[in-house]
Amino acid sequence: MKKICVVTGSRADYGLLRGVMENLLKSQVCDLQIIATGMHLTSEFGSTWQCIESDGFRIDLRVDMLLGSDTSVAVSKSVGIGIAGFADAFAALKPDLILVLGDRFEIFSAATSAMMAGIPIAHAHGGELTYGSVDDSIRHAITKMAHLHFTAAEPYRQRVIQLGENPASVWNVGGFGVDAALSASLLSKNSMESLLGISISEQTLLITFHPETGLSCGSADSQMVELLSALEQVDAQLIFTMPNADAGGRVIFKLINEFVASNRDRACAHVSLGQTAYLSALALSAGVVGNSSSGIIEAPAYGVGTVNIGHRQSGRLKASSVIDCVPERKEIKRAIATLLSPDVQQRNRSGINNPYGAGGAARRAVEIIEEWQPELGNKKFFDLDEVASDPGRVCA
């Protein structure tokens, strides 16, 4: 049995990895190991490790790495703590392969420890671009540490190859988030209204806004103030989900709580809804507003449009249902008005061509892992000239 260790650091990546974990659990070839870290382990972010266990998974080890601060210094120190913690965890579990997803600093710590220990890495959702976040650099760094790659679209697969990865190890399986959306057992409108404590109308918006962490980005509080000022002028029910553990995240928490306290008849806020409730809220909403990847990847699967604010998702492939705007209240209000217009609502609900595929990513990824055999020796850098001279290399 191949010991496949899945590392998850937040509600977001767990929601995407859950389908892969379920397939690994059923596999006759693989033995699933799970390490929970980051936001999963803190009450401030909902102690979401409990969601993993309630879904029937066993957490083998926990790596506690977050400090009680959201400054850039604290995040840097958390990375160091995480590297040390994962070193011990991998030494104890002795996995044959670790599977990580995305671009967050917790996952960077895990990948760094695995690389130093000589443990092969499978990386999902590489090759993407998010210019408005330091996660962009983290994602590409993990790509260079990894031995097996599962990308969400063909242009991303080509970009991973451009980074020098062996084309035979780079697979376009589609977006794991699409799998999650299409396979979810959604809650009814009545159940969601009881859970949320507000009514859900045809003018309900799901608000998910995270700090931009790029070098040229404005402050998180100034951008959030612009968003909230726009929402004050919009006649809609509002469901807020809280931001991740990024630098500047706590000020967004504070501003959201203050806004909800002044708009209790039409607004609610939740640290973590859990995957099923979040996707149910998404499916029932008229649109997503903010800068979350869920508005880019999952929302189109439900025929739901998105107002994407700022640069956090700049560079990602986007469906026609995504409306980009700058973080200024007038532009946000104008974009929301467009999103809520009857013509746009009808067009989105009639079907959206999602660049992240139509499902099946989790199953395909596990089939590849089951057949995967580690290569001996160090990775080779594949030059584009070498690939061009042998087109047969580029196959997946």
C-alpha positions, 0 to 999 in steps of 0.5 A: 500500500502506498502511504499518501499523506494529505495536508490540509490547512484551512476550510478552503483547501479541505473543501477542495481536497475532500473528494480526493480524500474520499477516493483515497479512502476507498482505494485498494492501492493507497493508505490515506494519512491526514495532517491538519494544520493552520486555521483548522486548529484554532477556535478563532477560525472555527476549529474546522478540524472537527469538520474533517472528523465529522465527515468520517476521516481520521486525522493522524497528526496535527501541526500547530503553527499559527501565532496569535497575530496577523502581522507579516512578521507573525506569518513569517515566524509561523512558516518557520514553526510549521517547517519544524512541526512537519519535519517531526510529523513526516518522520513519524508517518513516513509517507510515500507521497504527500498531497498538497493543494494551492498556495498558502504559507501553511502548505509552503511549510509542509512542502519545504519539510517534505522536500528536505526529507526527500518525500515526493510531493503531489501538488494540485492547482499549480500553474495559476496566477494571482498577481494580487497575493504573495500566494502567487510566488508560493504556488510556483515555489511549491511547483518546483518542489513537487514531482506530480502535478494536477492542474485545473485547466490546460493553460495552467498545465502548460505553465507548469511545463514552462516552469521546467517540469516533466510534461509526463508528470503534469496532468490537467484533471480540472478544478477540484472545486467543481467536483465539490460543487457538483457532488454536494448534497445541498441544504434547502432554502428553509434549512439555510434560513434557519442556520443563517438567521436571515431570510434568503431572497432573489437579491441575496449576495454571498460576501467573501473578501480576503486581504490582498497580500501583494507588495503593491496592494492597498490596505485591507481596511481601506478596501473593506471600507469601500466594499461595505460602503457600497453594500450599504447602498445595495438593497440585498440580503448579505451573507458574510464569511470571514477571511483567512489567516492572512496578514491584515485579516483581523481588521476585516473581521472587526469591520464585518462584525460592526456592519452586521451589528448595524444591519441585523435584519439583512446581514449575517456573518459566519467564521466558517459555514462548513463546505455543505452550508457554504455551497448551499449559500452559494447556490441560493445566492444571486451572486458572489461579491469579494475576491475569493477563488470560489467566485471564480471556480465554484460559482460558475458550476451553479450558474451564479455570477461574481463581482470580483474586487481588486487584484487578488484573483488577477491572472486566473482564467475567468468565466463570462459570469465574472465581473471585475472591478476596482476596490472603490465604492462607486465601481463596486456598486455599479458592478453589483447592479450589473450582476443583479440585473434581470438580463445578467441573472437569466444569462448566468442561470441558463448555463455558464461555460466553466474553464475549470471543467465539468467534474471528475478531477478527484477521481482522475487524480487518485487514478494517477496516484495509484499508478504513479511510481517514484523516479529515482534520483533528482528531478530534471529541469525540462527546457522548452526547447527540449520539449518542442523537439519531442512533442510526444513528451507533452501528453496527459 
